[in-house]
Amino acid sequence: MFVPFSSALDYFDFGLGTCIYGAFGGWLFFLSLFTKVIQVVFCRLGHFSALWLGYEA
């Protein structure tokens, strides 16, 4: 996800941390979304595995 230098502030001022201009801003935005998705997925997997282990026990 590449964001031009001129519109970096428009896209990255979401409380995700300090805005970094240029290509680094695009990579940080992508990485923050990616890590958030990973956290949600593993959280759901953790709940499902806990329920499954609970039912199996």
C-alpha positions as a Markdown table, in Angstrom:
| # | Residue | x | y | z |
|---|---|---|---|---|
| 1 | Met | 0.0 | 0.0 | 0.0 |
| 2 | Phe | 1.8 | 3.1 | -1.2 |
| 3 | Val | 0.7 | 6.6 | -0.2 |
| 4 | Pro | 2.2 | 9.7 | -1.8 |
| 5 | Phe | 4.2 | 12.1 | 0.3 |
| 6 | Ser | 1.5 | 14.9 | 0.1 |
| 7 | Ser | -1.3 | 12.8 | 1.5 |
| 8 | Ala | 0.5 | 10.9 | 4.2 |
| 9 | Leu | -1.0 | 12.9 | 7.0 |
| 10 | Asp | -4.5 | 12.4 | 5.6 |
| 11 | Tyr | -4.2 | 8.6 | 5.9 |
| 12 | Phe | -2.0 | 8.0 | 8.9 |
| 13 | Asp | -3.5 | 10.2 | 11.6 |
| 14 | Phe | -5.5 | 7.5 | 13.2 |
| 15 | Gly | -3.9 | 7.3 | 16.6 |
| 16 | Leu | -1.5 | 4.6 | 15.4 |
| 17 | Gly | 1.5 | 6.4 | 16.6 |
| 18 | Thr | 3.7 | 9.2 | 15.3 |
| 19 | Cys | 3.2 | 9.9 | 11.6 |
| 20 | Ile | 6.2 | 9.1 | 9.5 |
| 21 | Tyr | 6.3 | 10.7 | 6.1 |
| 22 | Gly | 6.9 | 9.0 | 2.7 |
| 23 | Ala | 7.1 | 5.3 | 2.0 |
| 24 | Phe | 7.8 | 4.4 | 5.7 |
| 25 | Gly | 4.3 | 5.7 | 6.6 |
| 26 | Gly | 2.7 | 3.3 | 4.1 |
| 27 | Trp | 4.7 | 0.4 | 5.4 |
| 28 | Leu | 3.9 | 1.3 | 9.0 |
| 29 | Phe | 0.2 | 1.6 | 8.2 |
| 30 | Phe | 0.2 | -1.8 | 6.5 |
| 31 | Leu | 2.2 | -3.4 | 9.3 |
| 32 | Ser | -0.2 | -2.0 | 11.9 |
| 33 | Leu | -3.2 | -3.3 | 10.1 |
| 34 | Phe | -1.5 | -6.7 | 9.5 |
| 35 | Thr | -0.6 | -7.0 | 13.2 |
| 36 | Lys | -4.1 | -6.1 | 14.2 |
| 37 | Val | -5.5 | -8.8 | 12.0 |
| 38 | Ile | -3.1 | -11.3 | 13.4 |
| 39 | Gln | -4.0 | -10.4 | 16.9 |
| 40 | Val | -7.7 | -10.8 | 16.2 |
| 41 | Val | -7.2 | -14.1 | 14.4 |
| 42 | Phe | -5.1 | -15.6 | 17.2 |
| 43 | Cys | -7.5 | -14.2 | 19.8 |
| 44 | Arg | -10.4 | -16.0 | 18.1 |
| 45 | Leu | -8.3 | -19.2 | 17.7 |
| 46 | Gly | -7.4 | -19.0 | 21.3 |
| 47 | His | -11.1 | -18.8 | 22.3 |
| 48 | Phe | -12.1 | -21.6 | 20.0 |
| 49 | Ser | -9.2 | -23.9 | 21.2 |
| 50 | Ala | -10.1 | -23.2 | 24.8 |
| 51 | Leu | -13.7 | -24.1 | 24.2 |
| 52 | Trp | -12.7 | -27.2 | 22.2 |
| 53 | Leu | -10.3 | -28.3 | 24.9 |
| 54 | Gly | -12.9 | -27.6 | 27.5 |
| 55 | Tyr | -15.5 | -29.7 | 25.7 |
| 56 | Glu | -13.0 | -32.5 | 25.1 |
| 57 | Ala | -12.0 | -32.6 | 28.8 |
